[in-house]
Amino acid sequence: MIANAFFATTVLLLALGFFLMGECRFLIPYREILWERYGETIALFAAALFVNVFTAVFLVSRKLFLKDTGRKLAHLEKQLQTGASLSEELSRRVNE
């Protein structure tokens, strides 16, 4: 789950970066000055943005993909304890 959120965040921020590079072509002559004066600030902002987007993607993915997990696990546990419709090996391992 974390790896998927990390991958999605990386893809989103790369897409945003490529879009901004296309839109901010007028800053090309000032590239060295901007990196020299504001490089650290830009890096800190990018890191904070990455953490926030990662958190949002992680929470949304948990909300969407882990719906009713507790109910499903309770149903599975009930089936394991009764031995109904599951293999005997799983039931035996739970009972041990």
C-alpha positions as CSV (number, residue, x, y, z in Angstrom):
1,M,0.0,0.0,0.0
2,I,2.8,2.4,0.9
3,A,4.8,1.6,-2.2
4,N,1.7,2.2,-4.4
5,A,1.1,5.6,-2.7
6,F,4.8,6.5,-3.2
7,F,4.7,5.5,-6.9
8,A,1.5,7.5,-7.5
9,T,2.9,10.5,-5.7
10,T,6.1,10.4,-7.7
11,V,4.2,10.2,-11.0
12,L,1.9,13.1,-10.0
13,L,4.8,15.3,-9.0
14,L,6.8,14.4,-12.1
15,A,3.8,15.3,-14.3
16,L,3.5,18.6,-12.4
17,G,7.2,19.3,-12.8
18,F,7.1,18.7,-16.5
19,F,4.0,20.9,-16.9
20,L,5.7,23.7,-14.9
21,M,8.8,23.4,-17.0
22,G,6.7,24.0,-20.1
23,E,4.8,26.9,-18.6
24,C,7.8,28.7,-17.1
25,R,10.1,28.9,-20.2
26,F,10.4,32.7,-19.7
27,L,12.5,32.0,-16.5
28,I,15.2,30.1,-18.5
29,P,17.6,33.2,-18.7
30,Y,17.4,33.5,-14.9
31,R,17.9,29.8,-14.1
32,E,21.3,30.2,-12.5
33,I,20.3,33.1,-10.3
34,L,17.1,31.3,-9.2
35,W,18.9,28.1,-8.3
36,E,21.7,30.1,-6.5
37,R,19.3,32.3,-4.4
38,Y,16.2,30.2,-4.0
39,G,17.4,26.6,-4.6
40,E,17.1,25.6,-1.0
41,T,13.7,27.2,-0.6
42,I,12.4,25.4,-3.7
43,A,13.8,22.1,-2.5
44,L,12.1,22.5,0.9
45,F,8.8,23.5,-0.7
46,A,9.1,20.4,-3.0
47,A,9.8,18.1,-0.1
48,A,6.8,19.5,1.9
49,L,4.6,19.2,-1.2
50,F,5.7,15.6,-1.7
51,V,4.9,14.7,1.9
52,N,1.5,16.3,1.7
53,V,0.6,14.7,-1.6
54,F,1.9,11.3,-0.4
55,T,-0.3,11.6,2.7
56,A,-3.4,12.5,0.6
57,V,-2.8,9.7,-1.9
58,F,-2.2,7.2,1.0
59,L,-5.4,8.2,2.8
60,V,-7.5,8.2,-0.3
61,S,-6.2,4.7,-1.3
62,R,-6.9,3.4,2.2
63,K,-10.4,4.8,2.1
64,L,-11.2,3.4,-1.4
65,F,-9.4,0.0,-1.3
66,L,-9.9,-1.1,2.3
67,K,-13.6,-0.6,2.5
68,D,-15.3,-3.0,4.9
69,T,-12.1,-4.8,5.7
70,G,-13.0,-5.4,9.3
71,R,-16.3,-7.0,8.3
72,K,-14.6,-9.2,5.7
73,L,-12.0,-10.3,8.2
74,A,-14.6,-11.1,10.8
75,H,-16.5,-13.2,8.2
76,L,-13.3,-15.0,7.3
77,E,-12.5,-15.7,11.0
78,K,-16.0,-17.1,11.5
79,Q,-15.5,-19.4,8.5
80,L,-12.1,-20.5,9.8
81,Q,-13.4,-21.4,13.2
82,T,-16.4,-23.4,11.9
83,G,-14.4,-25.0,9.1
84,A,-17.1,-24.3,6.5
85,S,-16.2,-23.7,2.9
86,L,-12.5,-23.4,3.5
87,S,-9.7,-25.9,3.2
88,E,-9.0,-28.1,6.2
89,E,-5.3,-27.0,6.2
90,L,-6.3,-23.3,6.9
91,S,-8.7,-24.4,9.7
92,R,-6.1,-26.7,11.2
93,R,-3.5,-23.9,11.2
94,V,-5.9,-21.5,13.0
95,N,-6.8,-24.1,15.6
96,E,-3.1,-24.8,16.4
